Amino acid sequence: MSDELVIRHCAPTLASIKTANLFSCFFSNRQEMQEHVRNLNLRLKGKGLRVLPLWFKENRGLIYVYRPGKLSKDLRNELAESLLKNCGYSCTDENACLRKLIERLKQLSDFPHEIGLFLGYPPEDVDGFINRRDESKCCGCWKVYGDVDSAQKLFARYRKCTEIYCKLCQEGKSLEKLTVAV
């Protein structure tokens, strides 16, 4: 798992303008994935960021890069708590919720729809996706069911951040330098 891959898929989270990003990556085995994740966590220690492998299957790992403080705040939202409860989560803390998400990823054939809450998507949009799938108003990084203007501004901000971070990476800026400490 290269630094360039992490930067390309996680720039908004590295910049601390987004709660989390998720991407898949090929590994020769589970141990290799765990070593890469452990190494990233050591390198980014003190930046307020964590890296977590969510699953490994057929030489592909699903990697979750997140800001624990932001995730905790996002999951305390009243609508988010209600959605998670309806999906079988007991929202005691973000770690318990992450364990339940990992369990659901292993059990379900598709991505659990509540995963958007773990990525910082507005709960109103996650609720719309779960309960009113055909009523979206626009689509960008996610399907929008609520505030289109705010979502489009955020999508543009994420794109610009990723563009800048990828350029800086190509110019030799390290992952550690690009990760904002919070």
C-alpha positions in Angstrom: 0.0 0.0 0.0 1.8 3.1 -1.2 1.6 6.5 0.4 0.4 7.8 -3.0 -2.6 5.4 -2.8 -3.4 6.6 0.7 -3.1 10.3 -0.3 -5.2 9.8 -3.5 -8.1 8.1 -1.6 -7.9 9.9 1.8 -6.7 13.5 1.2 -9.8 15.1 2.7 -9.4 13.0 5.9 -5.6 13.7 6.0 -6.4 17.4 5.7 -9.0 17.0 8.6 -11.9 18.3 6.5 -13.6 14.9 6.4 -14.3 12.3 9.1 -13.1 9.3 7.2 -12.3 7.6 3.9 -12.4 4.1 2.8 -10.5 2.3 0.0 -9.6 -1.3 -1.0 -6.1 -2.4 -1.7 -4.4 -5.6 -2.9 -2.2 -7.5 -0.4 -0.5 -10.9 -0.8 -2.0 -12.0 2.5 -3.7 -10.8 5.7 -0.4 -10.4 7.6 0.9 -8.1 4.9 -2.2 -5.9 5.3 -1.9 -5.8 9.0 1.8 -4.8 8.8 1.0 -2.0 6.4 -1.8 -0.8 8.7 0.4 -1.0 11.8 3.2 0.9 10.0 0.8 3.7 8.9 -0.6 4.0 12.4 2.9 4.3 13.8 3.9 6.9 11.2 0.8 9.0 11.7 0.8 8.7 15.5 0.1 12.0 17.2 -1.8 13.4 14.1 -5.3 12.5 15.5 -5.8 9.9 12.7 -6.3 6.1 12.8 -6.1 3.4 10.2 -8.1 0.3 10.5 -8.5 -2.8 8.3 -12.2 -3.6 8.1 -11.9 -6.9 6.2 -9.7 -9.0 4.1 -11.0 -11.3 1.3 -9.4 -12.8 -1.8 -6.2 -10.8 -1.4 -8.1 -7.5 -1.0 -8.3 -5.5 2.1 -10.7 -2.8 2.9 -8.9 0.0 4.7 -10.6 2.7 6.8 -8.7 5.9 7.6 -10.5 8.1 10.1 -10.4 10.8 12.7 -11.7 9.3 16.0 -12.8 12.6 17.5 -14.8 13.5 14.4 -16.4 10.0 14.2 -17.4 10.1 17.8 -19.1 13.5 17.2 -20.8 12.3 14.0 -22.2 9.2 15.7 -23.7 11.2 18.6 -26.0 12.9 16.1 -29.6 12.0 17.1 -30.6 10.8 13.6 -27.3 8.9 13.2 -28.0 7.1 16.6 -31.5 6.3 15.5 -30.3 4.9 12.1 -27.6 2.8 13.8 -30.0 1.5 16.4 -32.3 0.4 13.7 -29.4 -1.6 12.1 -28.6 -3.4 15.4 -25.9 -1.1 16.8 -25.7 -0.3 20.5 -24.1 3.2 20.3 -22.0 3.1 23.5 -18.9 4.6 21.7 -17.3 4.8 18.3 -15.2 1.7 19.0 -18.2 -0.5 19.7 -19.9 0.9 16.6 -16.8 0.1 14.5 -16.7 -3.5 15.8 -20.4 -3.8 14.8 -19.7 -2.4 11.4 -16.8 -4.9 10.9 -19.2 -7.7 11.9 -21.9 -6.5 9.5 -19.3 -6.2 6.6 -18.5 -9.9 7.2 -22.1 -11.0 7.4 -23.7 -9.0 4.5 -23.1 -9.6 0.8 -23.4 -5.8 0.1 -22.0 -2.9 2.0 -24.2 -2.0 5.0 -26.0 1.2 4.0 -25.2 2.9 7.3 -21.5 3.0 6.4 -22.1 6.5 5.2 -22.4 7.6 8.8 -18.8 6.3 9.4 -17.6 8.4 6.4 -19.0 11.7 7.6 -22.0 11.8 5.2 -24.9 13.8 6.6 -27.3 11.6 8.5 -30.2 13.0 6.5 -28.6 11.7 3.3 -27.8 8.3 4.8 -31.4 8.1 6.0 -32.6 9.0 2.5 -30.5 6.3 0.9 -31.8 3.7 3.3 -35.4 4.7 3.3 -36.1 6.8 0.2 -33.6 5.5 -2.3 -35.4 6.8 -5.4 -35.8 10.3 -4.2 -32.2 11.6 -4.3 -31.7 15.2 -5.4 -28.2 14.9 -6.7 -25.2 12.6 -6.6 -21.5 13.3 -5.9 -19.4 11.6 -3.3 -22.7 10.2 -2.1 -26.4 10.5 -3.0 -27.9 13.7 -1.6 -31.4 13.8 -0.2 -31.1 17.0 1.9 -29.1 20.2 1.4 -27.9 20.0 -2.2 -26.0 23.4 -2.1 -24.0 22.4 1.0 -23.2 18.9 -0.4 -22.0 20.3 -3.8 -19.7 22.8 -2.0 -18.4 20.0 0.1 -17.9 17.7 -3.0 -15.9 20.6 -4.7 -13.8 21.1 -1.5 -13.0 17.4 -1.4 -12.0 17.3 -5.1 -9.8 20.4 -4.7 -8.1 19.0 -1.6 -7.4 15.7 -3.4 -6.1 17.5 -6.4 -3.7 19.6 -4.3 -2.6 16.7 -2.1 -1.9 14.5 -5.2 0.2 17.3 -6.7 2.1 17.8 -3.5 2.7 14.1 -3.3 4.1 14.1 -6.8 6.4 17.0 -5.8 7.8 14.8 -3.0 5.8 15.9 0.0 5.5 13.0 2.5 2.4 11.5 3.8 3.4 12.6 7.3 3.8 16.2 6.1 0.5 16.2 4.4 -1.4 14.9 7.4 -2.8 17.7 9.6 -2.3 17.2 13.3 -5.5 17.7 15.3 
